Amino acid sequence: MSSALPLRSVTLQTSPRRSLGQRLALILLPIALIPMLILGGAVYFRSRALLKTQAASQLTTTAQAKLRPLLDRTDTLELRMELGAQNPALRQATEALLRRPSSSQDYRQALETARTAIAALEVSETQRQFTQVLLARASDGVVLASTESTWVGLPLPSVAQGLLPSDSTVTLPLFDDPILGPGELALVTSATVRGVQ
């Protein structure tokens, strides 16, 4: 009997130590894990925000780099159209087209002069600048002369509706214009022939 007693006391002494160690581990584990999880979450959300910012910045830079040649091209076409609209032969022909009856010889001669002048705008040296070029009356949008002969006499809804300003040179997108691009997107450069009375 005396030999069993010390065994029992040894067993009793190690059992509380294990439970104290386990309790201590269970208490210290959350104390260490909770701050690590909070810091990990904060680092994740901060990294995500930085990556979004960098991605947006790179997309903006790329879009601007791709847009620059298009804007340069548009500026070139607008300058070409503005200079072509001030051609003295085109101005005189426009004046005759606006003032003469369509049955007169002067009108037919002015129409041919206008077609020649606007056709010169269509192509520069060997490169095609515009798909079609036309001359339209600002008040109602009726086509007076065009490189596409079937358009002559037709009203341009975009001019009649005021979508194309008559006082400045602009390039605008027009969608589903019945003449310029039925069912399609047309990029239209418009300039005013100045000095016509």
SERO-4910 file (N, C-alpha, C, O; in steps of 0.05 Angstrom, whole numbers):
BEGIN
 pado doro    nc1    nc2    nc3   cac1   cac2   cac3    cc1    cc2    cc3    oc1    oc2    oc3
  Met    A     16    -23      0      0      0      0     17     25      0      9     45    -12
  Ser    A     38     24     13     55     48     14     68     53    -13     75     76    -19
  Ser    A     72     33    -29     85     37    -55     66     50    -75     75     64    -94
  Ala    A     40     46    -73     21     58    -92     17     87    -86     10    103   -105
  Leu    A     20     95    -62     15    122    -55     34    142    -68     25    162    -79
  Pro    A     60    138    -68     77    157    -82     72    158   -112     75    179   -124
  Leu    A     64    137   -124     57    137   -153     34    155   -158     32    171   -177
  Arg    A     15    153   -140     -9    169   -142     -2    199   -139    -14    215   -153
  Ser    A     15    205   -121     21    233   -116     37    245   -140     34    268   -146
  Val    A     53    229   -153     68    238   -177     49    243   -200     52    263   -214
  Thr    A     30    226   -203     10    229   -224     -7    254   -219    -13    269   -237
  Leu    A    -13    260   -195    -29    283   -188    -13    309   -192    -24    330   -199
  Gln    A     13    307   -189     29    331   -192     34    338   -222     34    362   -228
  Thr    A     36    320   -240     41    326   -268     15    334   -282     15    350   -300
  Ser    A     -7    323   -274    -33    330   -286    -40    359   -283    -48    371   -303
  Pro    A    -37    372   -260    -43    401   -259    -23    417   -275    -31    438   -285
  Arg    A      2    409   -278     21    424   -294     13    424   -323     15    444   -337
  Arg    A      4    401   -333     -5    401   -361    -29    419   -366    -30    433   -385
  Ser    A    -47    418   -348    -71    434   -352    -63    464   -349    -76    480   -362
  Leu    A    -44    470   -333    -35    498   -330    -21    506   -356    -25    529   -366
  Gly    A     -5    489   -368      9    494   -393    -11    497   -416     -9    514   -433
  Gln    A    -31    479   -416    -51    481   -437    -68    506   -434    -74    519   -454
  Arg    A    -74    513   -409    -89    537   -405    -74    562   -413    -84    580   -426
  Leu    A    -48    562   -406    -31    584   -414    -29    587   -444    -30    609   -455
  Ala    A    -26    564   -458    -25    564   -487    -51    574   -499    -51    590   -518
  Leu    A    -73    566   -488    -98    575   -498   -103    604   -493   -117    617   -508
  Ile    A    -92    615   -472    -95    643   -466    -76    660   -484    -84    681   -494
  Leu    A    -52    651   -486    -32    666   -501    -36    665   -532    -29    683   -546
  Leu    A    -47    643   -541    -52    639   -570    -70    661   -581    -62    674   -601
  Pro    A    -93    666   -570   -109    688   -580    -96    716   -577   -100    733   -594
  Ile    A    -82    719   -555    -68    745   -551    -48    750   -574    -44    773   -582
  Ala    A    -35    729   -583    -16    732   -605    -30    732   -633    -22    747   -650
  Leu    A    -50    716   -636    -63    713   -662    -80    737   -670    -80    745   -693
  Ile    A    -95    747   -651   -113    769   -657    -98    794   -669   -107    804   -689
  Pro    A    -77    803   -656    -62    826   -669    -50    818   -696    -49    835   -714
  Met    A    -41    793   -699    -29    785   -725    -51    785   -746    -46    794   -769
  Leu    A    -75    776   -740    -97    776   -759   -105    805   -766   -111    811   -789
  Ile    A   -106    822   -746   -113    850   -751    -93    863   -769   -100    877   -788
  Leu    A    -67    859   -763    -46    870   -779    -46    859   -807    -42    873   -827
  Gly    A    -50    833   -809    -51    820   -836    -74    831   -852    -71    836   -876
  Gly    A    -97    835   -840   -120    847   -854   -114    875   -863   -121    883   -885
  Ala    A   -102    891   -845    -96    919   -851    -76    920   -874    -79    936   -893
  Val    A    -55    903   -874    -36    902   -895    -49    894   -922    -43    905   -943
  Tyr    A    -67    874   -921    -81    865   -945    -97    888   -957    -95    893   -981
  Phe    A   -113    902   -941   -130    923   -952   -114    947   -962   -121    959   -982
  Arg    A    -92    953   -948    -74    974   -957    -61    967   -983    -59    983  -1002
  Ser    A    -52    942   -986    -39    933  -1011    -59    933  -1034    -53    941  -1056
  Arg    A    -84    925  -1028   -104    924  -1048   -110    953  -1058   -113    957  -1082
  Ala    A   -111    972  -1040   -116   1000  -1047    -93   1011  -1064    -98   1025  -1083
  Leu    A    -69   1004  -1056    -45   1013  -1072    -45   1001  -1099    -39   1015  -1119
  Leu    A    -51    976  -1102    -52    963  -1128    -73    974  -1146    -69    978  -1170
  Lys    A    -97    981  -1134   -118    993  -1150   -109   1021  -1160   -114   1028  -1183
  Thr    A    -96   1036  -1142    -86   1062  -1150    -66   1060  -1172    -67   1076  -1191
  Gln    A    -47   1042  -1170    -27   1038  -1190    -39   1029  -1217    -31   1039  -1238
  Ala    A    -58   1011  -1215    -71   1001  -1240    -86   1024  -1254    -84   1026  -1278
  Ala    A   -100   1040  -1238   -115   1062  -1250    -96   1082  -1262   -101   1093  -1284
  Ser    A    -74   1087  -1249    -54   1106  -1259    -42   1095  -1285    -38   1111  -1304
  Gln    A    -35   1070  -1286    -24   1058  -1311    -44   1059  -1333    -37   1064  -1356
  Leu    A    -69   1053  -1328    -90   1054  -1348    -94   1082  -1359    -97   1086  -1383
  Thr    A    -93   1102  -1341    -96   1129  -1350    -73   1138  -1367    -77   1150  -1388
  Thr    A    -49   1130  -1359    -25   1137  -1375    -26   1124  -1402    -19   1136  -1422
  Thr    A    -34   1099  -1403    -36   1084  -1428    -57   1097  -1446    -52   1100  -1470
  Ala    A    -80   1103  -1435   -102   1115  -1451    -93   1142  -1462    -99   1148  -1485
  Gln    A    -79   1158  -1446    -70   1184  -1456    -49   1181  -1478    -49   1196  -1497
  Ala    A    -32   1161  -1475    -11   1156  -1495    -25   1147  -1522    -16   1154  -1543
  Lys    A    -46   1131  -1520    -60   1122  -1544    -77   1144  -1556    -81   1145  -1580
  Leu    A    -87   1162  -1539   -104   1184  -1548    -88   1206  -1561    -99   1219  -1579
  Arg    A    -64   1210  -1553    -48   1232  -1564    -45   1232  -1595    -50   1252  -1607
  Pro    A    -39   1209  -1607    -37   1209  -1637    -64   1215  -1650    -65   1228  -1671
  Leu    A    -86   1206  -1638   -112   1212  -1648   -119   1241  -1647   -129   1253  -1666
  Leu    A   -112   1254  -1624   -116   1283  -1622    -98   1298  -1641   -107   1318  -1652
  Asp    A    -74   1289  -1645    -56   1303  -1664    -67   1300  -1693    -67   1320  -1708
  Arg    A    -77   1277  -1699    -89   1272  -1725   -114   1290  -1729   -118   1302  -1750
  Thr    A   -131   1292  -1708   -154   1308  -1709   -147   1338  -1713   -159   1352  -1729
  Asp    A   -126   1347  -1699   -117   1375  -1703   -108   1380  -1731   -114   1401  -1743
  Thr    A    -94   1360  -1743    -84   1363  -1770   -107   1365  -1790   -107   1381  -1808
  Leu    A   -127   1347  -1786   -151   1347  -1804   -167   1373  -1801   -176   1384  -1821
  Glu    A   -170   1383  -1777   -184   1408  -1772   -170   1431  -1786   -183   1448  -1798
  Leu    A   -144   1432  -1783   -128   1453  -1796   -131   1451  -1827   -135   1472  -1840
  Arg    A   -129   1427  -1837   -132   1423  -1866   -160   1433  -1875   -162   1446  -1896
  Met    A   -181   1426  -1860   -208   1433  -1867   -211   1464  -1865   -224   1476  -1882
  Glu    A   -201   1475  -1844   -203   1505  -1840   -189   1520  -1863   -200   1539  -1874
  Leu    A   -165   1511  -1870   -151   1524  -1892   -166   1520  -1919   -167   1538  -1935
  Gly    A   -176   1496  -1923   -190   1490  -1948   -216   1505  -1950   -224   1513  -1972
  Ala    A   -229   1510  -1928   -254   1525  -1928   -249   1555  -1935   -268   1569  -1943
  Gln    A   -225   1564  -1932   -219   1592  -1938   -207   1595  -1967   -199   1617  -1974
  Asn    A   -207   1574  -1982   -198   1575  -2010   -216   1595  -2025   -240   1592  -2025
  Pro    A   -203   1614  -2038   -219   1635  -2052   -238   1623  -2074   -261   1632  -2077
  Ala    A   -229   1602  -2088   -246   1590  -2109   -270   1577  -2096   -292   1579  -2106
  Leu    A   -267   1564  -2073   -289   1552  -2059   -308   1573  -2048   -332   1569  -2048
  Arg    A   -297   1595  -2038   -314   1616  -2027   -332   1628  -2050   -355   1633  -2046
  Gln    A   -320   1633  -2073   -335   1644  -2095   -356   1624  -2105   -378   1632  -2111
  Ala    A   -348   1599  -2107   -367   1578  -2116   -390   1576  -2096   -413   1572  -2104
  Thr    A   -384   1577  -2070   -405   1575  -2049   -424   1599  -2052   -449   1595  -2050
  Glu    A   -414   1622  -2056   -431   1646  -2060   -449   1642  -2083   -473   1649  -2082
  Ala    A   -439   1632  -2106   -455   1628  -2129   -476   1606  -2124   -499   1609  -2133
  Leu    A   -469   1585  -2110   -488   1563  -2104   -511   1573  -2086   -533   1563  -2088
  Leu    A   -505   1592  -2069   -525   1603  -2051   -543   1623  -2065   -566   1627  -2056
  Arg    A   -533   1637  -2085   -548   1659  -2097   -560   1653  -2124   -581   1665  -2131
  Arg    A   -549   1636  -2139   -559   1630  -2166   -580   1609  -2167   -580   1591  -2150
  Pro    A   -598   1610  -2186   -618   1588  -2189   -604   1563  -2199   -585   1565  -2214
  Ser    A   -613   1540  -2190   -599   1515  -2196   -600   1508  -2226   -586   1491  -2235
  Ser    A   -618   1521  -2241   -619   1516  -2270   -600   1532  -2286   -597   1528  -2310
  Ser    A   -587   1552  -2274   -569   1570  -2289   -542   1558  -2295   -533   1539  -2281
  Gln    A   -530   1568  -2316   -503   1559  -2324   -483   1567  -2302   -464   1551  -2297
  Asp    A   -486   1590  -2290   -468   1599  -2268   -469   1579  -2245   -448   1573  -2233
  Tyr    A   -493   1569  -2239   -496   1550  -2217   -481   1524  -2223   -467   1513  -2206
  Arg    A   -484   1514  -2248   -471   1488  -2255   -441   1492  -2255   -426   1474  -2248
  Gln    A   -432   1515  -2264   -403   1521  -2264   -392   1523  -2235   -371   1512  -2229
  Ala    A   -407   1536  -2218   -400   1539  -2190   -400   1511  -2176   -383   1506  -2159
  Leu    A   -419   1494  -2183   -420   1467  -2172   -396   1451  -2179   -384   1437  -2163
  Glu    A   -387   1454  -2204   -363   1439  -2213   -338   1450  -2199   -320   1435  -2191
  Thr    A   -336   1477  -2196   -314   1489  -2182   -313   1480  -2152   -292   1474  -2142
  Ala    A   -337   1480  -2140   -338   1471  -2112   -330   1442  -2109   -315   1435  -2090
  Arg    A   -339   1425  -2127   -331   1396  -2126   -301   1393  -2129   -289   1377  -2115
  Thr    A   -289   1408  -2147   -260   1406  -2150   -246   1416  -2125   -226   1403  -2116
  Ala    A   -255   1437  -2113   -242   1448  -2089   -245   1429  -2066   -226   1425  -2051
  Ile    A   -268   1417  -2062   -271   1399  -2039   -258   1372  -2044   -250   1359  -2026
  Ala    A   -256   1364  -2069   -242   1339  -2076   -212   1342  -2070   -199   1323  -2062
  Ala    A   -202   1366  -2072   -174   1371  -2066   -169   1368  -2036   -147   1362  -2027
  Leu    A   -189   1373  -2020   -187   1369  -1991   -186   1340  -1983   -175   1332  -1963
  Glu    A   -199   1323  -1999   -203   1295  -1993   -176   1280  -1992   -172   1262  -1975
  Val    A   -158   1287  -2010   -133   1272  -2012   -110   1292  -2010   -110   1313  -2022
  Ser    A    -90   1285  -1995    -66   1301  -1992    -42   1285  -2002    -35   1264  -1991
  Glu    A    -30   1295  -2023     -8   1280  -2037    -17   1252  -2043    -33   1248  -2061
  Thr    A     -8   1232  -2029    -16   1205  -2035    -34   1193  -2013    -43   1170  -2016
  Gln    A    -39   1208  -1992    -54   1197  -1970    -83   1209  -1969    -87   1233  -1972
  Arg    A   -102   1191  -1966   -130   1199  -1964   -135   1211  -1936   -130   1198  -1916
  Gln    A   -145   1236  -1936   -149   1250  -1911   -178   1246  -1901   -182   1243  -1877
  Phe    A   -197   1247  -1919   -225   1244  -1912   -238   1224  -1930   -230   1220  -1953
  Thr    A   -258   1210  -1919   -273   1191  -1936   -290   1205  -1956   -290   1198  -1980
  Gln    A   -305   1225  -1947   -321   1242  -1965   -319   1271  -1954   -315   1276  -1931
  Val    A   -322   1290  -1973   -322   1318  -1966   -347   1330  -1979   -353   1324  -2002
  Leu    A   -361   1347  -1964   -385   1360  -1975   -386   1389  -1966   -373   1397  -1947
  Leu    A   -403   1404  -1980   -408   1431  -1974   -439   1433  -1970   -454   1427  -1987
  Ala    A   -447   1442  -1946   -475   1443  -1939   -482   1471  -1930   -466   1486  -1918
  Arg    A   -507   1479  -1935   -518   1505  -1926   -522   1504  -1896   -534   1485  -1886
  Ala    A   -512   1524  -1882   -514   1524  -1853   -542   1526  -1842   -549   1515  -1821
  Ser    A   -559   1540  -1857   -586   1545  -1846   -604   1520  -1845   -618   1517  -1825
  Asp    A   -602   1503  -1865   -619   1479  -1865   -604   1453  -1869   -617   1431  -1868
  Gly    A   -578   1454  -1874   -562   1430  -1877   -564   1417  -1904   -555   1394  -1907
  Val    A   -576   1430  -1924   -578   1418  -1951   -550   1417  -1963   -535   1437  -1963
  Val    A   -543   1394  -1974   -517   1390  -1987   -516   1405  -2014   -533   1399  -2031
  Leu    A   -498   1424  -2017   -496   1439  -2042   -477   1426  -2061   -482   1426  -2085
  Ala    A   -455   1414  -2051   -435   1400  -2068   -423   1379  -2051   -420   1382  -2026
  Ser    A   -414   1357  -2064   -403   1335  -2049   -385   1318  -2067   -390   1317  -2091
  Thr    A   -365   1305  -2055   -350   1285  -2070   -366   1260  -2076   -359   1245  -2094
  Glu    A   -388   1256  -2061   -408   1235  -2066   -432   1249  -2079   -448   1261  -2065
  Ser    A   -434   1246  -2105   -454   1261  -2120   -483   1255  -2112   -500   1272  -2116
  Thr    A   -488   1232  -2101   -516   1225  -2093   -525   1241  -2069   -549   1241  -2063
  Trp    A   -507   1254  -2055   -514   1269  -2031   -524   1297  -2038   -537   1310  -2021
  Val    A   -518   1307  -2061   -525   1335  -2069   -556   1338  -2068   -571   1322  -2079
  Gly    A   -564   1359  -2053   -593   1364  -2051   -606   1352  -2026   -628   1359  -2019
  Leu    A   -592   1333  -2013   -603   1320  -1989   -598   1337  -1964   -577   1349  -1962
  Pro    A   -616   1337  -1946   -612   1352  -1921   -596   1335  -1901   -602   1311  -1898
  Leu    A   -577   1347  -1888   -561   1333  -1867   -575   1338  -1840   -575   1361  -1831
  Pro    A   -586   1318  -1828   -600   1322  -1802   -581   1333  -1781   -590   1348  -1764
  Ser    A   -556   1325  -1781   -538   1335  -1761   -534   1365  -1762   -529   1377  -1741
  Val    A   -535   1376  -1786   -532   1405  -1788   -559   1419  -1781   -559   1438  -1766
  Ala    A   -581   1408  -1791   -607   1419  -1785   -614   1419  -1755   -627   1437  -1745
  Gln    A   -604   1398  -1741   -609   1395  -1713   -589   1411  -1696   -592   1411  -1671
  Gly    A   -570   1423  -1709   -550   1439  -1694   -528   1423  -1681   -515   1433  -1663
  Leu    A   -525   1398  -1689   -504   1381  -1676   -476   1390  -1685   -456   1386  -1671
  Leu    A   -474   1402  -1709   -449   1412  -1719   -450   1443  -1718   -466   1455  -1733
  Pro    A   -433   1455  -1702   -434   1484  -1700   -425   1497  -1727   -407   1487  -1740
  Ser    A   -438   1519  -1733   -431   1533  -1759   -411   1556  -1755   -404   1569  -1774
  Asp    A   -402   1560  -1730   -384   1582  -1725   -356   1574  -1717   -339   1591  -1712
  Ser    A   -350   1548  -1718   -323   1539  -1710   -316   1514  -1725   -333   1500  -1736
  Thr    A   -290   1507  -1724   -281   1482  -1735   -279   1462  -1713   -265   1466  -1693
  Val    A   -293   1439  -1717   -294   1418  -1697   -294   1391  -1710   -301   1388  -1733
  Thr    A   -286   1371  -1694   -289   1343  -1702   -306   1330  -1681   -300   1330  -1657
  Leu    A   -328   1318  -1690   -347   1305  -1672   -355   1278  -1682   -355   1273  -1706
  Pro    A   -361   1260  -1664   -372   1234  -1672   -402   1236  -1676   -416   1248  -1659
  Leu    A   -412   1225  -1697   -441   1224  -1702   -448   1195  -1706   -435   1180  -1722
  Phe    A   -469   1186  -1692   -477   1158  -1695   -504   1157  -1710   -522   1172  -1704
  Asp    A   -505   1139  -1729   -530   1133  -1744   -541   1158  -1758   -565   1162  -1759
  Asp    A   -523   1174  -1770   -532   1195  -1787   -541   1183  -1814   -526   1168  -1826
  Pro    A   -565   1188  -1823   -576   1175  -1846   -559   1179  -1872   -561   1163  -1890
  Ile    A   -544   1200  -1873   -528   1205  -1897   -499   1198  -1892   -486   1184  -1908
  Leu    A   -487   1209  -1871   -459   1206  -1866   -451   1178  -1856   -428   1170  -1861
  Gly    A   -468   1165  -1842   -461   1138  -1832   -486   1124  -1821   -489   1121  -1797
  Pro    A   -503   1114  -1839   -527   1101  -1829   -520   1075  -1814   -508   1057  -1824
  Gly    A   -529   1074  -1788   -523   1051  -1772   -495   1049  -1762   -487   1028  -1751
  Glu    A   -479   1069  -1767   -450   1068  -1760   -442   1094  -1746   -457   1113  -1743
  Leu    A   -417   1094  -1736   -405   1117  -1724   -389   1132  -1746   -373   1120  -1760
  Ala    A   -394   1158  -1749   -379   1174  -1768   -365   1196  -1752   -377   1209  -1735
  Leu    A   -340   1199  -1758   -324   1221  -1746   -324   1244  -1766   -313   1242  -1788
  Val    A   -337   1266  -1759   -343   1288  -1777   -326   1312  -1769   -328   1321  -1746
  Thr    A   -311   1323  -1788   -297   1348  -1784   -312   1370  -1799   -317   1367  -1823
  Ser    A   -319   1391  -1786   -336   1412  -1797   -321   1438  -1795   -309   1445  -1774
  Ala    A   -322   1454  -1817   -310   1480  -1818   -329   1499  -1832   -344   1491  -1849
  Thr    A   -327   1525  -1826   -345   1545  -1838   -330   1559  -1860   -307   1567  -1857
  Val    A   -343   1562  -1883   -332   1578  -1905   -339   1607  -1898   -362   1615  -1899
  Arg    A   -318   1622  -1891   -322   1649  -1883   -320   1669  -1906   -308   1663  -1927
  Gly    A   -332   1692  -1903   -330   1712  -1923   -351   1710  -1945   -350   1724  -1965
  Val    A   -370   1691  -1942   -392   1688  -1961   -415   1705  -1951   -423   1703  -1928
  Gln    A   -425   1723  -1969   -447   1741  -1961   -473   1731  -1971   -494   1744  -1965
***
